[in-house]
């Protein structure tokens, strides 16, 4: 699905990502964890070119992202993204948030887009809120709408950038439940998270980043029970 | 006290006609200023350096010189260069529209930059093209924040429009002067058009408030 080779990213003189090579297979759920400042969000944002990598290749479905500058929009349409701070469009209702891009970008008919949006809202448990504006929703509800908005574009890959970090503790579960449900449905997902429970339970693979280096990757049971590197062991001791 | 409004009565229709004359060119100047100001603002936040540079230079010139000077250059000096005998109406629209666009572009630029950066990222992530993103997502949010500043600019423009009286354009202000000269009484006609200007500005204020309320419905 997505192949990353020798990815580097620098901001000025500061090298944030150093030589990252990895792969996400179709249907896989990959958790990206690591201390803050380790470059995990930057890595995720490189995957849909919100950050332009300094060098390296990113192949999605055989197409090199770095070479096809013109097709950025096309590629981004296939990749959904969920942000820490939701970034819903505040001047649009929940339903309009979901239907705007499918109508504008994919040229879907309004009635079709709305029908699909209602199905998605039902899936995230927010059907009664379709006419509400984002400002009247709780954090957990906003994030569920944001997930539905990304899904409305029918992406092949979903990126989650710390989706629960800005939520009150009692709202984390409702968002994680939606994500678990999504993982079960076979969606390919890359999730930057501090929720070790989610990484352990739901992920097929864990990537551990530290200081911009992909230090360790593997299946979650092995990683959490038997980390191979000292750095991963240190980190896990602090967070678990 | 030497005040006699009765002598002014026959001139009232003449002065009232000035409302229409003033509103006509103010309306077009606001439209020109708003459209051109928006384009300038987009240039100012663009990644293309020459565009940014040109827009900044434009603003610096039109904000850095008196409006009355710009008006006089357009009305009196440009015909000398081009041979085209510009009429007062067009000169007024151009001078006020071009001048106002410099101020409006600054207001809009600030408004766009105040919109949360995440909004642009969300739009990028959904594959929304630049034009649609600006038109449907960024500018509507910017507009909500800058509406009071924008109304202020329109009010200023409406009042400062009195400057066109200096090129002989028969607006409200000019008509008051004409009547004053005719009657040898200035206080009454000046007071009369003063009240009219105030009413116009109050009208604008009410329209602005209505707009603001409509944009606030998503709060």
Interface residues (C-beta under 8 A of the other chain):
Chain A: X48 X50 X73 X74 X75 X76 X77 X79 X80 X81 X83 X85 X87 X88 X89 X90 X91 X92 X100 X101 X104 X105 X133 X134 X135 X149 X150 X153
Chain B: X116 X118 X119 X121 X122 X124 X125 X126 X127 X128 X129 X132 X136 X137 X140 X141 X144 X215 X217 X218 X219
